[in-house]
Structures are given as C-alpha cells and as structure tokens.
C-alpha cells in the first residue's frame, strides 16, 4: 500500500514539474505596434523590434529570489541599449523603452 501511495505521489509530482516548465510560448501577442517600433510577447520572451533602426532585441523573464536585507537597496535602471532611434533600460523586471520622438513605454 505504501508503495502505491509513493508511486502515485511521484507520478503527480513529475506531472506537475513537467507541465509547469513551459518551453513553448505559443503565439506572440502584440503589446505595442507603430511604424517605427513593435513589441511582442511569447511566453517568457519579449521581442522589441526597432523598425526604424533595423534591429531586434529579446528579453527573457526569469524568476529570482531576493536575498534578505536587499529590499532596502535602491536600484537604478540599467541601460541595455542606446541607439539613435531607441533607448532600452531595465529595472525590477520592467523594460523601459524610450523612443526618439520622446515616447516612453513600460513593459512588465
């Protein structure tokens, strides 16, 4: 009886572990689209296409745990890319997109 219960728990745990690990993001969802910029999300991947600058940037979402005592630290935005047409920064899992025409977008 114990072996049957253990086997059942092991099968359920394996099923949950395998279904929770999503590798295929499915169809991309367009979050923002203009003639100069397109932002799409497919699962954990966020794609930023700079159509004016002819470039593509990809961000992947990862889960992390905060260390104890780091909540009080003030974090500043990390600039990822700066070009003539776009500036990309990240802070606290938020992607900040600044376009050349002065528009600022925040993507969580």
C-alpha positions as CSV (number, residue, x, y, z in Angstrom):
1,X,0.0,0.0,0.0
2,X,2.8,2.4,0.8
3,X,4.5,1.7,-2.5
4,X,1.3,2.5,-4.3
5,X,0.9,5.8,-2.5
6,X,4.5,6.7,-3.1
7,X,4.2,5.9,-6.8
8,X,1.1,8.0,-7.1
9,X,2.7,10.9,-5.4
10,X,5.8,10.5,-7.6
11,X,3.7,10.5,-10.8
12,X,1.7,13.6,-9.7
13,X,5.0,15.4,-8.8
14,X,6.5,14.5,-12.1
15,X,3.4,15.7,-14.0
16,X,3.3,19.0,-12.2
17,X,7.1,19.5,-12.7
18,X,6.8,18.8,-16.4
19,X,3.7,20.9,-17.1
20,X,5.0,23.9,-15.1
21,X,8.1,24.2,-17.3
22,X,6.7,26.0,-20.3
23,X,9.2,26.0,-23.1
24,X,6.8,27.0,-25.9
25,X,5.5,30.5,-25.6
26,X,2.8,29.9,-28.1
27,X,1.6,32.6,-30.5
28,X,3.2,36.0,-29.9
29,X,0.9,38.7,-28.5
30,X,1.5,42.2,-29.9
31,X,1.7,44.6,-27.0
32,X,2.6,47.8,-29.0
33,X,2.9,48.5,-32.7
34,X,3.8,51.6,-34.7
35,X,5.6,52.2,-37.9
36,X,8.9,52.5,-36.0
37,X,8.5,50.0,-33.2
38,X,6.9,46.7,-32.4
39,X,6.8,45.0,-29.0
40,X,5.6,41.4,-28.8
41,X,5.5,38.8,-26.0
42,X,5.5,35.0,-26.5
43,X,5.6,33.2,-23.1
44,X,8.7,34.3,-21.2
45,X,10.2,36.1,-24.2
46,X,9.6,39.8,-25.0
47,X,10.7,40.9,-28.5
48,X,11.3,44.6,-29.3
49,X,11.8,45.3,-32.9
50,X,13.2,48.7,-33.8
51,X,11.9,49.0,-37.3
52,X,13.5,52.5,-37.8
53,X,16.9,51.3,-36.7
54,X,16.6,47.8,-38.3
55,X,17.4,45.9,-35.0
56,X,15.7,43.4,-32.8
57,X,16.1,42.9,-29.0
58,X,15.0,39.9,-26.9
59,X,14.4,39.9,-23.2
60,X,13.7,36.6,-21.2
61,X,11.8,36.7,-18.0
62,X,13.4,34.7,-15.1
63,X,12.2,34.1,-11.6
64,X,14.7,35.1,-8.9
65,X,14.6,35.2,-5.2
66,X,15.6,38.4,-3.3
67,X,18.3,38.0,-0.7
68,X,17.4,39.0,2.8
69,X,18.4,42.6,3.6
70,X,18.4,43.7,-0.1
71,X,14.9,45.2,-0.1
72,X,16.2,48.5,1.3
73,X,18.7,48.9,-1.6
74,X,17.5,51.5,-4.1
75,X,18.0,50.2,-7.6
76,X,18.5,52.3,-10.6
77,X,17.7,51.5,-14.2
78,X,20.3,49.6,-16.1
79,X,20.7,50.9,-19.7
80,X,20.8,47.9,-22.0
81,X,20.9,49.6,-25.4
82,X,21.1,53.2,-26.7
83,X,20.8,54.0,-30.4
84,X,19.7,57.0,-32.4
85,X,16.1,55.6,-32.5
86,X,15.6,53.8,-29.2
87,X,16.9,53.5,-25.6
88,X,16.2,50.3,-23.6
89,X,16.6,50.1,-19.9
90,X,15.6,47.5,-17.2
91,X,14.8,47.9,-13.5
92,X,12.9,45.4,-11.2
93,X,11.8,43.3,-14.1
94,X,10.3,46.2,-16.0
95,X,11.6,47.1,-19.5
96,X,11.7,50.8,-20.2
97,X,11.6,51.8,-23.9
98,X,12.3,55.4,-24.8
99,X,11.8,56.3,-28.5
100,X,13.4,59.0,-30.5
101,X,10.2,61.0,-30.6
102,X,10.1,61.2,-26.8
103,X,7.6,58.5,-26.0
104,X,8.3,56.3,-23.0
105,X,6.8,52.7,-22.7
106,X,6.9,50.5,-19.6
107,X,6.6,46.7,-20.1
108,X,6.2,44.4,-17.2
